[in-house]
Amino acid sequence: MNKRVRVRFAPSPTGGLHLGGVRTVLFNYLFARKHGGDFLVRIEDTDQNRYVPGAEEYIFDTLKWCGLEPDESVQHGGNYGPYRQSERKASYRIFAEQLVNAGHAYYAFDTPEELETMRQEYKTPENPSPQYDHSIRMKMRNSLSLTAEETAQLLANGTRHVIRIKMPENETVSFTDMIRGEVSFESGTVDDKVLLKADGMPTYHLAVVVDDQAMEISHAFRGEEWLPSAPVHILLWKYLFGLDQMPQWAHFPLILGPSGKLSKRDGAKYGFPVFAMNWTDPKTGELTEGFKEKGFLPEAFINLLALLGWNEGTEQEIYTKEELIQKFSMERVHSAGAKFDYEKAKWFNHEWLKRLEVGSLKLEVKTLLTEKGITVTDDSVLEKVIGLVKDRCQLLTDFVQQSDYFFKAPETIDTAAVKPKWNEAKQLFFAELIRNYELATDWEAHTLENNLKEIAAVNDLKPGELMLPLRIMLVGGKFGPGVFDIAAILGKAETIKRMETALALLQ
């Protein structure tokens, strides 16, 4: 590669960040890091009608949580700013006018009413949605159909207008996609896209080309939904800067849900998140749950995203970010859509919970417990608890259910699970076990277990029949790790107290 690798993610601040968007960030980030290049974030806020307050901050909060912060952005600075398109407005008109002067674009003065009339007048069963293209343009009110004098007068009068690209009628437009190989389009099938809107703001088509050039972008990666726009962008590169200046492109496959392209609707219907973090719509107050709040680790989240559309060709599934940087290549990104599987996503999180050190989970778990009204006074106890239960958790939020009984006595005790096989012999056994535990000087799990087995043997009882009652006495139900491990962490006083409480209920 001759040019320094520079890649960008260019979101519109219109709402929450879909996991497809985060995957685009991830692939950009990995590519930049692997090649010693730069990753920047550019805010594409040219459509002011769709701008949503708070969305820009949300995007950067998300990237921070994911550990995918850019080298350059509106928040991080850099030598190629401004990094917000609305602050680059003046530059776009210069290039739009340059295109008009060269005959590659034109002024269009059509009102919304005239455009609607066109759509109705030229609508046919074969063409239900007529486009503003080479077959229509001379029938509309623009600088191609009007005289130079008429055009000049309209401009002098300040008549509202847009600038449209003049798509060639019969030209094959091609490029080499890093994932898909050679891709070609017939220019005559593409409409004359608006490049500059009536308010002077550019559309995406013009802005992305002008900004990629200004920011010296070497590679541009985006979703395959942008493929139909490729011929417009290629021609703009050709007309404005030359094709030798155009970045190398790759178009990522869609992420698929149960019914096609993964959408927020799928998440709502099937009960899984599609946004990286919680997003509350400021207009409606509607909350869309995110992977973070659902209980996912950022390490697991980027791991699962990496494998949605990429595979290095081995059986390996668990990757650190450093491993992904080392092994990622655009050649191994698939062209076909990648199916999102929420159960598989939880599996990734489970695997990451198992491999992470207890200390790195302590703060998150403590926060979750506090939110549920559970006070942790001893961090060393919390660490023991996390170490004991983390292999049983799929999500961070599972820690509450799996560990709350260590910090407060169960509110209910499932005596119904014990009573059918309960008898006087077991009542007497547990009374004796309590006396034994009261005298115990060694409060270790193996000692507690041995004591139970010894007393059971003397009373001709099977230890296996006694484990479930003991567990229910301590935690309230049929769950949890090894029962003697639980007792060891609870401590002598609390263990005995819970046993006595339950024994009284079983009499």
N, C-alpha and C positions, 0 to 999 in steps of 0.2 A: 504494500500500500504506500503510495507516494505521499498522499495527504495525511496529516494528523487525523486520527479518528475522532470525529465529533458527532455525537448523536443527540437527539432531543425527544422529549415527550411534550406534546403540545395540547393539553386539555382545555376544554371550554368550561368556565366556572358556572355550570348550569345545574348542579346537583351532586349527589353522592358519587363516589368512585367505584364503578362496577369492577368485578374481579378481572374481566377482560382487559380493562384499562390498566390495572395493576400488573397483569402479565406483560402488557406492552412495555411498561416501565421496566419490569424485571429483565426482559430480553435486551432492551436498550442498555441498561445498567451493566449486565453481564458482558455484553459485547465491548462496551467502552473499557471496562476494567481489564478484560482479557488482552486488549490491544493497547493498553496504556494510554487511552484517550480520555475525552471529556464527555460527561453526560450533563445535559442542561434541560431545564424545564422552562417552557415559554407559554405564557397564558394567552390563549386565543379568545379574547373577549370582544371580538368585532361585532358580534350579534348582541347588541345592548338590550334587545327585547327579551332575550332568554337569560340574561344575567341574573344570578341568584345571590343575594347577600350571604356571606359566610362560606360560600362554596370554595373560593380560592384558599382560604385558611384551612378548610377541611382537607383539601388535596395535599397540602404540605404536611399537615398533621398525620395523614395516612402514610405518606412516604417516610416520615420519621419513624412511625411505629414499625413499618416494614424493614427499616434499616436500608432504605434505598434513596438516601438524600442526594440531590444533584450537586454537581460542582459549581454550576451557575444557575441563577434564577432571580426572581424579584426579591427573594429573601436572602439569597446567598451572595449576591453581587456577581461581578464578572466584567470582562472587557468588551462584551458584545451587546450590551443593553441599549435601550430598555428591553426588558424581557416580558413586557405586557403590551400586546398589540395595539391597544387603544392609545398608548403613548408613542406609537410609531406612525400615526395617521398620515402625517404630511408626506412621508416617503412613498406611500402607495399611489397617490394621485399622480405623482411624477411618472411612475412606470406605466400607469394606466393611460395617461396622455401620450406617452412614448409609443405605446401599442397602436393608439388611434392614428397618430401621425404616420406610422409605418404601414397602415392599412390592415393591421391584424386585429383591430377592434373598432368599435363604433359607438356613437352616442345613441341611446334609445330613449325616446320621450313618451312612450306609451304610458297611459294612466292605468291604474288597476282595473277600471271599467273596460278599457279597450282590450286589455289582456284577457279578461273574462269573455268578452265578445268573441275574440279570436278562438278561444278554446271551444266555445259553443258552435261557432260557424264552421270550423274545420273538423269537428268531431264526426267520426264515422265508426261503424262497427269494427272495422279493421284497425282504426286508429282512435281509440276512445279518449286518449289524453294527448292532444296535439302539442308539439313542442315549438318553441321559438327557435327555428333552425333555418338552414339554407333554403328550404322550400317555402318558408313563411316570411322571412325577414323583409323581402321587398314589398310585402303587402301591409307592413306595419309602419309606424311613424318613427323613423330613425334617420341617422345621417347618411345612410346608404340609399334610402328611398326618397329623401328630401334633397333639394338643391343645396349647394354650399351656402347660398345667401339665406335660405330659410333656416338652415342649421345654425348659422352665425347669429341670426336674429333671436332664435329661441335661447341660445346660450347667453346672449347679451341681456335678455329679459329675465334671466335667472330661472328659466323653466326647469322644473324638477326632472332629472334624468338619471339614468344609470349608464355604465359603460359595459358593453358585452363583447366577448371575444368573437371574432369572425371565424368560425370553424370551416376549414376547407371542405369542399364537396366530395372529392375523390382522392383521398390520401390515406395510405396505410401508415399508422403510427405504431411503432414497436419499442419495446425495451426488454432488457434481461433482468428478470426478477431473481433474487438470490435464492429463493425457495422454489419458484415455479418454472424457472427457465425462461425461454422466449415467449413473450406475450404480445399479441398484435390486436389492433383495433382499426375499424374503418371509420374515418373521421366524419363521414356523411351521416352516420347513425347517432352522432352526439349533438345535442342542442347548443346554441350560443349562450353559454353560461354567463351570468352577471359576474363581473370582476370588481366593479366599484359601485356601491349602492348610492341611492339618492342622498343619503346623509353624509356621503364622503368616506364612509368606512368601507374597507375592502371585504369581499367575501373570502372564504377559506381558500378558494382556488388561487387568487392572486397573492394573498398574504403568505401562504405557505411557501410559495416559490421565492418571493422577494426576501422573506425572512431567512429561509434556508441559505440563500446566497449571502446575505449580510452577515449571518452567524457562522459561515464557513462550514456548514453541515456536510459531512462526508458520506454518511449513510442515513437513510430515512426509512424507518420501520413503522408500519401501521397495519390496521386490520384490513381484511380482504374486502370489506364493504366499500373501501375507497378505490378499488380496482376500476370501476366504471368511470371514475374521474381522471384516471391516469392519462388518457390522451390529451385532455385539456392542460394538465400540468406539464406534460412533455413538450407540447407546443409552446407554452409560456416560457419554459426553459430555453427552447430553441430560439424564440423571437427576442428574448430579453438578454440572455447571458451566454448562449451557446450550449449545446448538449454536452460538450466536454466538461462543463462546470456542474452538471447535474449530479446529485448524490446517487450512490447505488441504492436501489430500492429493494425492500422485501415486504410482502403482504402476508400477515399472519392469518392462520385459519381461524374460523369462528370457534367459540366455546359453545357447545351444544347442551341444552337441557332436555327434559323429558319430552318436550314438544317442539323441537327446533332450536333456534338461537336462544341461548340462555337469557332469561329476562327477569326483571323484578317480579313480574306476575308469577313466574315459576316458583320463585322463592316463597311468595305469599301462599301459593296453592299447596306446595309440598313441604313447607316448614323448614326451609334452610336459607341461610343468608346468601346474598349475591353482591353485597357491598363489603368493602374491606373493614369499615368501621360504621358504627351507628350514624345514620343521617336523618335529621328531622327537617322536613320541608318547612321553611319559614312562612310560606303562604297558607298551607293547609294544616300544619302541625302534625302531619303524618310521619310516624317513625318507621324507618326501615332498618332492621337489625343488621349489624355487621359481624364479620368473623371474629373480630377482637372481643366484642362484648359477649359473643356466643361462647367464648372460652378457648379460642385458638391462640397458640403461640405464634409470634411472627416468623420464627424459624420454620415451623410446620407449614404456615401459610405460603411462604415463598417456595418451599420445597414442592408442595402439591401443585402450585401454579406452574413451576418449571416443567413438570411432567405432563401438563396439559398442552400437548402439541410438540414437545421435544423429547427425545430419548437418545442417549449416547450409543445405544446398540448393545447394552449389557442388561443383566438382570437387576442391577443396583437400583434401589428406589429411594433410599435415604441419603440426602446430600446436604452438606453444610453450604453456606453461601460461598465459602472459599473454594470448595470442590466444584460448585457450579461455575464459578468464574474460570477455573482451570479447564473444565471439560466442555463448556458450552461452545457450540458452533452453529452457525446459521444453516449449514448444510444438513444438519440433523433435525431441523424443524420440519414438521410434516405439512403437507399442503391440504390434507383433508381435515375436516372439523374434529375437534377433540371433545369427547363426552365427559361432562362433569358428573361425578358420582359422590354424593354427600357422605355415604358410608365409607368410601375410600378416603375422603378428606379427613374424617374423624380417625381413621386408622393412622394416617400420617401424624396427626396430633398426638395420638396415643404413643406412637413410637418415639416421638420427640420428648414427651413427658417422661418416658422411661429412661432416656439417655441423658437428660439434663441433670446437673447437680442440684441437690436439695437447696443449697443456698441461693441459687438463681430463681427458684420458685417461691421462696419464703415471702417476699413482699407482696406478690400477686395474691397468694393464698390468704395471707393475713388481711389484706384489703377486702377480699371476697367475704371472709368470715365476719369482719367488722360490719360490712354492709347488711349482713343478716342478723345483726345484733349480738354477735358472739365475740366476747372479749378474750384476747390472748394476752396473758400476763407474763408468760415465760417463753421466750423465743427458742430456747433449747428444746423444750417440749414440742413446740411446733415443728422444729426440724425433724425430730424423731417421728412425729406423726406423718409428715410429708413423705419421709423415707419409707414408711410402712405402707402407705396407701397409694402412692403415685402410680404403681403398676396397675392399679384397679380403675384408674381414671382415663377417660377418653378426652375430656375437655377440662379446662381449668375450673369451670363452674361445678364439675363433679366433686371437687374437693370438699365442698360444703357438706353434701350428703355423706360423703365417705369419712368425714373427720369431725363433724360438729359434736358427736357424742363424747369425744375426748375432752371437750371444754365445758360441757354442761350435761347434766343427767338427762336421760331420755324422758320426754313428757308422757309418753305412753309405753307400756310394756306388753308385748304380745303374749300374754299368758295363755291365750287360746291355742297357740302352737305347742304348748308344753303339757297342758292339763290332761289330754287323752291318755298319756302314758305316765302321768304323775301318780305317785303312791307314797305311802308313809315311809318306806325305806329310803326313797330319794329325799324326802323332807328331812329325815334324820341325817342322811349323808351330808347334805349341804350345811346343816347346822354344825356338824362336826368339822367340815371343811373351813367354815368361817372361824371356828376356834383355832384351827391349825394355822390359818393365815394370820390371825391376830398375834400369834406367838412367833411368826416367821421373822428371822433376822436377815435373810437373803431374799430380796424381792426381785429376782430375775426370772424370766419366762420359763427357762428349763426347770428351775427349782419348783416353781408353782405347778408346773405340769407333773413333775415327779411326785409331789405331795398328793395331788389329786389321784394319781394312779395307785399310790400305796394305800390310801384310805379306801379307794374303790375295791382293791383286791381283798382287803380285810373284811369289807362288807359284802363281798361276793357280787359286786356290780361291774358291768362292763363300762370302761371309760368312754367308749363311743356314745353311749346312751346319756352321758352326763355333759357332753360338750355343748349340745344345743341349749339345754336349760341355762348353763353358765353364760353362754353368749347372749341369750335374751335378757338375762339379769343385768349384764353390763352395758349392752347397746340398745336394747329394746326390741330387736328384731333379728331376722335370719340373715345378717349381712356382716361385712367387715372382714379384716384379715385374721390371722391366727389369734384365738381368744386369749392365750397366755401372753402374747405380745401386747394385746390391748390392756390386759391387767397390769403388766409391767409398767406401761406408760401412765395409766391412771393413778398408780400408786396404791399403797396399802389402805389408807383411810378411805379413799373414794371407792375402791373395789369392794371393800367390806360393806360400806354404806349401801351401795347399790344391790349387793347380794341380799342384805337384810330386808331392804324395801321390797324386793321381788318375792322373797321367801314368805313374807307376811301376806302378800296377795295370793300366794298359791296354797296357803293353809286350808 
